[in-house]
Amino acid sequence: MTENGARTLYLHTPCPKGMPCHGAPPEPSVEHPAYRRDELNNEEAAEVVAARTAADRTVAAARPEIDAGVAALLDHERAAADALRRLHVFLQGGALARRWADVRRVWHRHRSDGAEDRRVRPAWAKWALWLAVPAAGLYDTAFFAVVFLTLVDVEPSPTNPVFYVALLPGVMVTVALLVAGHWLGEALFRSRERAERSLIRKRRRRPHRQRERDDLPWARWWLPTGFGLLVLGTLALWAVLRARDSQTGAVSTPTDAVTLLLLLFSVTAIAVKAIYHNPHADSARGADRRLAAAGATGDTLATDAGVAVAAFAAANERLRGLLAELTAQGSRHLDQAWEHILRRRHEHGRAGPHAPVFEPGRRRPLFGALAEPPLWTEPIEDGRQLLRDDEVTAARERLEHLRAELVEQCAEVTGSGRE
């Protein structure tokens, strides 16, 4: 037992070769004196250094992950900036405002149409057009093909190239029907616009008539009357033929009746094309279609910008979380070392019964009076310097501003559009 209370341990040491060892006193081992709780012995210091080394290895092993997180963050920052720039350019170009202005002009143009909206095309006109014109075209194509083949004295065979040439007259007749219907519809529409939409109707030898702006337009009888007489006359003629030949069972086909029927076919195809011609409907549909396209473009750009900004913010938070986790892992290595040291101190009792005082308000060092070797945190600090907290906030604010501008462009026009 020494003066300070530490015990001396004697170990059995074998005698060197050639030396007598009888009666030689045992050599004392290294003494482990008591020490203060705010001191570390060599073994404890070695354990702390080993923990710091393990923490440094953890940080070094995570360096590629940090670099990848930083690269992803910068990529998402550029993507968010590009998405916001595209939305800004779209809004500055005023495409959506122009499309709304086009629709507004259509609204104002037809605000006084009344019950008969000029933008409305008869519901049956579209399918009637696709039925009447092809039907007339097919009939004429088949007829003129037979006539042409008869003229050139060629058998109607699909293997003969002349057969396909014989179809061309019928195709051209179909095109002629479309052209005639378009020109007639164009002329009739313009004539109706001037005659039917005037507020005053002048009449010879009778007082002029006047209508209100919201009343139905003036009626024009000559065209529907003429076409109706053609239809009724043709049907009446064939009704007479059927009634006259009903007893014999064989219906005659006079040339005049057949001519009138074929004429009715062609006139009907032209009339359907003329009825389908409605520039007001086409203009309104085009304005609506362009507005829908501009709105879809704006919505897509706003959505893409929102997704890009959200991805930018998420990448920033992922990098922050990674750096925080690496910092925590380094601290855990040291904490585990301190836990082991304190348990051994409790067992041998040479550092007293009390633990060192914790350092209040700070994560490291754990104990105020016991210094710790600094952790290697340069990769973590470099990563923290590249965090984009301010840039994420600015991107979010700009996104909200651009979204508000997008809504404002719509509100400015729609607020004075339909009245």
C-alpha positions in Angstrom: 0.0 0.0 0.0 1.4 3.4 -1.0 1.1 6.7 0.9 -1.7 8.0 -1.4 -3.7 4.9 -0.8 -3.1 3.1 -4.1 -2.2 -0.6 -3.9 1.0 -2.0 -5.4 0.4 -5.1 -7.4 3.2 -7.8 -7.7 3.3 -9.9 -10.6 5.4 -13.1 -11.1 8.2 -12.4 -13.6 10.3 -15.3 -14.9 14.0 -15.0 -14.2 16.3 -14.1 -17.1 18.3 -16.9 -18.5 21.6 -17.5 -16.7 20.6 -15.3 -13.7 19.8 -16.7 -10.2 16.3 -15.7 -9.1 16.0 -17.4 -5.7 14.9 -14.9 -3.2 14.6 -12.0 -5.7 11.6 -9.7 -4.8 8.8 -9.4 -7.3 8.9 -6.3 -9.4 5.9 -3.9 -8.9 3.5 -3.3 -11.9 2.4 0.1 -13.1 0.4 1.9 -10.4 -3.1 3.3 -11.2 -3.5 6.1 -8.8 -6.7 7.9 -8.1 -7.5 11.0 -10.2 -10.0 13.7 -10.3 -13.3 13.4 -12.2 -12.3 16.2 -14.6 -9.2 14.3 -15.7 -8.7 11.5 -18.1 -6.2 8.7 -17.8 -4.4 7.3 -20.8 -6.8 4.5 -21.4 -9.8 6.8 -21.4 -8.1 9.3 -23.6 -7.2 6.5 -26.0 -10.9 5.5 -26.1 -12.0 9.1 -26.9 -9.4 9.4 -29.6 -10.6 6.0 -31.1 -14.2 7.3 -31.1 -13.1 10.5 -32.8 -11.3 8.4 -35.4 -14.4 6.3 -36.0 -16.5 9.5 -36.4 -14.0 10.9 -38.9 -14.2 7.7 -40.9 -18.0 7.9 -41.0 -17.8 11.5 -42.3 -15.1 10.5 -44.9 -17.2 7.5 -46.1 -20.2 9.8 -46.5 -18.3 12.4 -48.7 -19.6 11.0 -52.0 -23.2 11.1 -50.6 -22.7 14.7 -49.6 -21.3 15.6 -53.0 -24.3 13.9 -54.7 -26.7 15.7 -52.4 -25.1 19.0 -53.3 -25.1 18.3 -57.0 -28.8 17.3 -56.8 -29.6 20.5 -54.9 -27.9 22.6 -57.6 -29.6 20.8 -60.4 -33.0 21.3 -58.8 -32.2 25.0 -58.2 -31.5 25.4 -61.9 -34.6 23.5 -62.9 -36.8 25.6 -60.6 -35.2 28.8 -62.0 -35.9 27.6 -65.6 -39.5 26.7 -64.8 -40.1 30.0 -63.1 -38.5 31.8 -66.0 -40.7 30.0 -68.6 -43.8 30.9 -66.6 -42.6 34.6 -66.4 -42.0 34.7 -70.1 -45.4 33.3 -70.8 -47.1 35.9 -68.6 -45.1 38.7 -70.0 -46.0 37.7 -73.5 -49.6 38.2 -72.6 -50.8 35.2 -74.6 -53.5 34.4 -72.1 -54.7 38.0 -72.0 -54.9 38.2 -75.8 -56.9 34.9 -76.0 -59.3 36.3 -73.4 -59.6 39.5 -75.4 -60.5 37.5 -78.5 -63.2 35.7 -76.6 -64.4 39.0 -75.2 -64.7 40.5 -78.7 -66.8 37.5 -79.7 -69.1 38.1 -76.7 -69.5 41.7 -77.5 -70.1 41.0 -81.2 -73.0 38.7 -80.3 -74.4 40.4 -77.2 -77.4 41.7 -79.2 -78.2 38.5 -81.1 -81.2 37.7 -79.0 -82.7 34.3 -79.1 -81.1 33.4 -82.5 -77.4 33.3 -81.6 -75.4 33.6 -84.8 -72.7 31.5 -83.3 -75.0 28.4 -83.2 -74.8 26.0 -86.1 -77.7 23.6 -86.6 -76.9 20.4 -84.8 -77.7 18.2 -87.7 -75.7 20.1 -90.2 -72.4 18.4 -89.4 -73.6 14.8 -89.9 -75.8 15.8 -92.8 -72.7 17.3 -94.5 -70.7 14.1 -94.0 -73.7 12.2 -95.3 -75.0 14.2 -98.3 -71.7 15.2 -99.9 -70.0 11.8 -99.9 -73.3 10.2 -101.0 -73.6 12.5 -104.0 -69.9 12.1 -104.7 -70.0 8.3 -104.6 -73.0 8.2 -106.9 -71.5 10.6 -109.4 -68.1 8.8 -109.2 -69.7 5.5 -109.9 -71.8 6.9 -112.8 -69.1 8.9 -114.5 -66.6 6.0 -114.1 -69.0 3.8 -116.1 -69.4 6.5 -118.7 -65.7 7.0 -119.0 -64.9 3.3 -119.3 -67.6 3.0 -122.0 -66.1 5.8 -123.9 -62.7 4.3 -124.0 -64.0 0.8 -124.4 -62.3 -0.7 -121.3 -63.6 -3.4 -119.0 -64.1 -2.2 -115.4 -61.3 -4.3 -113.7 -59.4 -3.2 -110.6 -56.2 -4.6 -112.2 -56.5 -2.2 -115.1 -54.9 1.3 -114.3 -57.5 3.0 -116.5 -60.2 1.9 -114.0 -58.7 4.2 -111.4 -58.3 7.0 -113.9 -62.1 6.7 -114.6 -62.8 7.6 -111.0 -61.3 11.0 -111.3 -64.3 12.7 -112.9 -66.5 11.7 -110.0 -63.9 13.0 -107.5 -63.7 16.3 -109.3 -67.5 16.5 -109.3 -67.5 16.0 -105.5 -64.9 18.8 -105.1 -67.0 21.0 -107.3 -70.0 20.4 -105.1 -67.9 21.4 -102.0 -66.6 24.6 -103.8 -70.1 25.6 -105.0 -71.5 25.0 -101.5 -68.8 27.0 -99.9 -69.1 30.0 -102.2 -72.9 29.9 -102.1 -72.8 29.7 -98.3 -70.4 32.5 -98.1 -72.5 34.8 -100.3 -75.7 33.9 -98.7 -74.3 34.4 -95.2 -73.1 37.8 -96.0 -76.3 38.7 -97.7 -78.3 37.5 -94.7 -76.1 39.5 -92.3 -77.0 42.7 -94.1 -80.6 42.0 -94.8 -81.8 40.1 -91.8 -79.9 42.0 -89.1 -80.9 45.5 -90.1 -83.3 47.2 -87.7 -85.4 48.7 -90.4 -86.9 46.8 -93.3 -87.7 48.9 -96.3 -90.7 47.9 -98.4 -92.1 49.3 -101.7 -95.4 51.0 -101.6 -95.9 50.0 -97.9 -94.6 51.5 -94.7 -91.2 50.5 -93.5 -91.0 48.0 -90.6 -88.7 48.3 -87.6 -87.7 45.7 -85.1 -85.9 45.8 -81.7 -82.3 44.8 -81.5 -83.1 41.7 -79.5 -85.9 40.6 -81.8 -85.5 37.7 -84.3 -84.0 38.8 -87.6 -86.2 39.4 -90.7 -87.3 36.4 -92.6 -86.2 35.8 -96.2 -88.6 33.6 -98.1 -87.3 33.1 -101.6 -84.5 30.6 -100.8 -86.4 28.2 -98.5 -89.5 28.6 -100.7 -87.5 27.7 -103.8 -85.8 24.7 -102.3 -89.0 23.5 -100.7 -90.8 23.7 -104.1 -87.9 21.7 -105.7 -88.2 19.0 -103.0 -92.0 18.8 -103.1 -92.1 18.9 -106.9 -89.6 16.1 -107.2 -91.4 13.9 -104.7 -94.8 14.8 -106.2 -93.6 13.8 -109.7 -92.4 10.4 -108.5 -95.5 9.9 -106.4 -97.6 10.4 -109.5 -95.4 7.8 -111.3 -95.7 5.3 -108.5 -99.5 5.8 -108.3 -99.9 5.4 -112.1 -97.8 2.3 -112.3 -98.9 0.7 -109.1 -101.3 -1.6 -110.9 -98.7 -2.9 -113.4 -96.0 -3.3 -110.7 -93.3 -1.7 -113.0 -92.4 1.9 -112.3 -91.5 3.9 -115.3 -88.4 6.2 -115.3 -89.1 9.2 -117.5 -86.1 11.3 -118.3 -87.5 14.4 -116.8 -88.2 12.7 -113.5 -84.8 11.1 -113.3 -83.1 14.5 -114.2 -85.1 16.3 -111.5 -84.1 13.6 -108.9 -80.4 13.8 -109.8 -80.6 17.6 -109.6 -82.2 17.4 -106.2 -79.3 15.2 -105.0 -76.7 17.7 -106.1 -78.6 20.8 -104.9 -79.1 19.1 -101.5 -75.4 18.5 -101.1 -74.7 22.1 -102.1 -77.4 23.4 -99.7 -76.1 21.4 -96.8 -72.6 22.8 -97.3 -74.0 26.3 -97.6 -76.0 25.8 -94.3 -72.9 24.5 -92.6 -70.9 27.6 -93.5 -71.0 29.9 -90.5 -68.0 32.1 -89.9 -69.4 33.3 -86.6 -69.5 29.7 -85.2 -66.0 29.1 -86.6 -64.7 32.3 -85.1 -66.2 31.6 -81.7 -65.0 28.0 -81.7 -61.5 29.2 -82.7 -61.4 31.8 -80.0 -62.5 29.2 -77.4 -60.0 26.7 -78.7 -57.1 29.2 -78.6 -58.1 30.3 -75.1 -58.3 26.7 -73.9 -54.8 26.1 -75.4 -53.4 29.2 -73.8 -55.0 28.3 -70.5 -53.7 24.8 -70.6 -50.2 26.2 -71.4 -50.4 28.5 -68.4 -51.7 25.8 -66.1 -49.0 23.4 -67.3 -46.2 26.0 -66.8 -47.6 26.9 -63.4 -47.8 23.2 -62.4 -44.3 22.5 -63.7 -43.0 25.5 -61.8 -44.7 24.4 -58.6 -43.3 20.9 -59.0 -39.8 22.3 -59.7 -39.9 24.6 -56.7 -41.2 21.8 -54.4 -38.4 19.5 -55.7 -35.8 22.3 -55.0 -37.1 22.7 -51.5 -37.1 18.9 -50.9 -33.5 18.6 -52.2 -32.5 21.3 -49.8 -34.2 19.5 -46.9 -32.6 16.2 -47.9 -29.2 17.7 -47.8 -29.8 19.4 -44.5 -31.1 16.1 -43.1 -28.0 14.2 -44.4 -25.6 16.7 -42.8 -27.5 16.6 -39.5 -27.4 12.8 -39.5 -23.7 12.8 -40.1 -23.2 15.2 -37.3 -25.3 13.1 -35.0 -23.4 9.9 -36.0 -20.1 11.6 -35.1 -21.5 12.7 -31.7 -22.9 9.1 -31.1 -19.3 7.7 -31.5 -18.1 10.1 -28.8 -21.2 9.5 -26.6 -20.7 5.8 -26.7 -17.0 6.2 -25.7 -18.0 8.5 -22.7 -20.7 6.0 -21.7 -18.1 3.2 -21.6 -15.6 5.4 -19.6 -18.2 6.4 -17.0 -19.2 2.8 -16.5 -15.6 1.8 -16.0 -15.1 4.6 -13.6 -18.1 3.5 -11.6 -16.5 0.0 -11.4 -12.9 0.9 -10.3 -13.9 4.0 -8.3 -10.5 5.8 -8.8 -12.2 8.9 -10.3 -14.6 9.3 -7.4 -18.2 8.5 -7.1 -19.4 11.6 -9.1 -19.5 12.1 -12.8 -18.1 15.2 -14.5 -20.5 18.1 -14.8 -22.3 18.3 -18.2 -21.8 21.4 -20.3 -25.1 23.2 -20.3 -26.6 24.5 -23.6 -24.1 22.9 -25.9 -23.9 19.5 -27.7 -20.1 19.3 -27.7 -18.1 19.0 -25.6 -20.3 16.8 -23.5 -18.6 17.7 -20.2 -17.4 21.3 -19.6 -14.2 20.4 -17.8 -13.2 17.5 -20.1 -12.0 18.7 -23.5 -12.7 16.6 -26.5 -10.6 16.2 -29.6 -12.3 18.1 -32.4 -14.3 16.1 -35.0 -13.4 16.4 -38.7 -16.5 18.3 -40.0 -15.1 20.1 -43.0 -17.3 18.2 -45.5 -20.3 18.8 -43.3 -19.5 22.5 -43.0 -18.9 22.8 -46.7 -22.3 21.2 -47.4 -24.0 23.6 -44.9 -22.6 26.5 -46.7 -24.2 25.3 -49.9 -27.7 25.0 -48.4 -30.2 27.2 -50.3 -32.6 28.3 -47.6 -32.8 31.9 -48.8 -33.1 30.8 -52.4 -35.9 28.4 -51.6 -37.8 31.1 -49.9 -37.3 33.5 -52.8 -38.4 30.8 -55.3 -41.6 30.1 -53.3 -42.4 33.8 -53.1 -41.8 34.3 -56.9 -44.0 31.3 -57.6 -46.8 32.7 -55.6 -46.4 36.1 -57.3 -46.5 34.5 -60.8 -49.5 32.4 -59.9 -51.3 35.5 -58.6 -50.4 37.3 -61.9 -51.8 34.4 -63.9 -55.1 34.6 -62.0 -55.1 38.4 -62.3 -54.7 38.2 -66.1 -57.8 36.1 -66.3 -59.7 38.2 -63.8 -58.9 41.5 -65.7 -60.5 40.2 -68.9 -63.3 38.1 -67.5 -64.3 41.0 -65.2 -65.3 43.0 -68.3 -66.0 40.2 -70.7 -69.6 39.0 -70.3 -72.0 41.6 -69.2 
